[in-house]
């Protein structure tokens, strides 16, 4: 098989595998979830360009061979993936990224899921545990319904959440005494 054709296949299949199975940023958990999300948003245009380059290589090389119909599947997959990645890039340009859904204060991390969607929104509070090399793991503390505008801080063995919604200002306290980074669970 032609080296250019193998390169074209690789340029299509590697970004596709990262998109479908490896999660944000090759499933790395370094520094913070927000940083990993931001890196993944910068990888989208790079993956799109690699996929486009792969489809061009297959088009120029693969369709000249007698078995050109065998190259149609990767070529079509590459075109579809490039189209989806270009739509994601366009949405980032128009609507911006969702980096503001990730918040961190000390060792507490909050991810707001489905903010602004028609479905119910949740805040996932977690303890962020880092190792010596900067890699982290999240230990879930609590998932709360939509809080509106909120601030949070750790005060000893409690997590103090002050929030304001359509009913007014509220304060919520969560006991986090049983959560630590030494064990994998509560």
C-alpha positions in Angstrom: 0.0 0.0 0.0 1.2 3.5 -0.8 2.8 5.5 2.1 0.7 8.6 1.2 -2.4 6.5 1.4 -1.4 5.2 4.9 -0.6 8.7 6.0 -4.1 9.8 4.7 -5.7 7.0 6.7 -3.8 7.9 9.8 -4.6 11.6 9.5 -8.3 10.7 9.4 -8.5 7.8 11.9 -6.3 9.3 14.7 -8.4 12.5 15.2 -11.6 10.4 14.8 -10.4 8.0 17.5 -9.6 11.0 19.8 -13.1 12.5 19.2 -15.1 9.3 19.6 -13.3 7.3 22.3 -10.5 9.2 24.1 -12.5 12.1 25.5 -11.2 15.6 26.0 -7.5 16.0 25.3 -6.7 12.3 25.0 -8.3 11.7 28.5 -5.4 13.5 30.2 -6.2 14.7 33.7 -3.5 17.3 34.3 -3.7 20.5 36.3 -7.5 21.1 36.2 -10.6 20.1 34.3 -11.0 23.6 33.0 -7.5 23.7 31.5 -8.1 20.3 29.9 -11.4 21.6 28.4 -9.6 24.7 27.1 -6.9 22.7 25.5 -9.5 20.4 23.9 -11.2 23.5 22.3 -7.8 24.5 20.8 -7.4 20.9 19.4 -10.6 21.0 17.5 -9.3 23.2 14.6 -6.1 21.2 14.5 -8.0 17.9 14.3 -10.1 19.5 11.5 -7.1 20.5 9.5 -5.5 17.0 10.0 -8.7 15.3 8.8 -9.0 17.6 5.8 -5.3 16.9 4.9 -6.1 13.1 5.2 -9.1 13.3 2.9 -7.1 15.3 0.3 -4.3 12.6 0.4 -6.8 9.8 0.0 -8.6 11.7 -2.8 -5.3 12.4 -4.7 -3.7 9.0 -4.1 -6.5 6.4 -3.5 -8.8 7.2 -6.3 -6.2 6.5 -8.9 -5.8 2.9 -8.0 -7.8 0.0 -9.5 -9.4 -0.6 -6.0 -10.5 3.0 -5.5 -13.9 2.0 -4.2 -12.2 0.5 -1.1 -11.0 4.0 -0.2 -14.5 5.5 -0.3 -15.4 4.6 3.3 -12.4 6.3 4.9 -12.8 9.3 2.6 -16.5 9.7 3.4 -15.8 9.3 7.1 -13.1 11.9 6.9 -15.4 14.3 5.1 -18.2 13.8 7.7 -15.7 14.3 10.6 -14.2 17.4 9.0 -17.7 18.8 8.5 -18.7 18.1 12.1 -15.4 19.6 13.4 -15.9 22.7 11.3 -19.4 23.1 12.8 -17.9 22.9 16.3 -15.3 25.5 15.4 -18.0 27.7 14.0 -20.1 27.3 17.2 -17.0 28.3 19.3 -16.6 31.4 17.2 -20.3 32.4 17.4 -21.2 31.3 20.9 -17.8 31.0 22.6 -16.6 28.1 24.7 -18.1 26.7 27.8 -15.0 27.3 30.0 -17.0 29.4 32.4 -19.0 26.2 33.4 -15.8 25.0 35.2 -15.0 26.7 38.5 -12.4 26.0 41.2 -11.7 27.4 44.6 -8.9 25.8 46.6 -9.4 22.1 46.4 -13.1 22.3 45.5 -14.1 22.0 41.8 -17.6 22.7 40.4 -18.9 21.8 37.0 -22.3 23.2 35.9 -24.0 20.7 33.5 -26.7 21.8 31.0 -26.6 25.4 31.9 -29.0 27.4 29.8 -30.5 24.3 28.3 -34.2 23.5 28.4 -33.5 20.5 30.6 -32.7 20.8 34.3 -29.3 22.2 35.3 -27.0 20.7 37.9 -23.9 21.7 39.7 -21.4 18.9 40.4 -19.2 19.7 43.4 -16.0 17.6 43.7 -12.8 17.5 45.7 -9.9 17.8 43.3 -6.9 15.6 44.3 -3.5 16.3 42.6 -0.5 14.1 42.6 3.2 15.1 42.6 3.2 15.5 38.8 0.2 17.7 38.6 -2.3 15.1 37.5 -5.7 15.1 39.2 -8.7 13.0 40.0 -12.1 14.3 41.0 -13.8 12.8 44.1 -17.5 13.7 43.9 -18.9 15.5 46.9 -22.5 16.4 45.9 -24.7 17.2 42.9 -27.1 20.1 43.5 -30.0 21.5 41.5 -29.6 24.9 39.8 -28.4 27.5 42.4 -28.6 30.6 40.2 -25.6 32.9 40.8 -23.4 31.4 43.5 -20.1 31.6 45.3 -18.5 28.9 47.3 -15.6 28.5 49.7 -14.3 25.9 52.1 -14.5 26.7 55.7 -12.8 24.0 57.8 -14.8 20.8 57.3 -17.7 22.6 55.6 -18.3 23.8 52.1 -20.2 27.2 52.2 -22.3 27.9 49.2 -24.0 31.3 49.0 -26.4 31.6 46.1 -29.1 33.9 44.7 -32.0 32.7 42.6 -35.4 33.9 41.7 -36.6 33.4 45.4 -33.8 35.5 46.9 -30.5 34.9 48.6 -29.7 31.6 50.3 -26.9 29.8 52.1 -26.1 26.1 51.9 -23.6 24.2 53.9 -22.2 20.8 53.0 -20.3 18.7 55.4 -17.1 17.6 53.7 -15.3 16.2 56.7 -15.3 12.6 55.3 -13.8 13.6 52.0 -10.0 13.5 51.5 -7.5 12.7 48.8 -6.0 9.8 50.6 -8.8 7.4 49.7 -10.7 6.9 46.5 -14.1 7.2 48.1 -16.0 8.9 50.9 
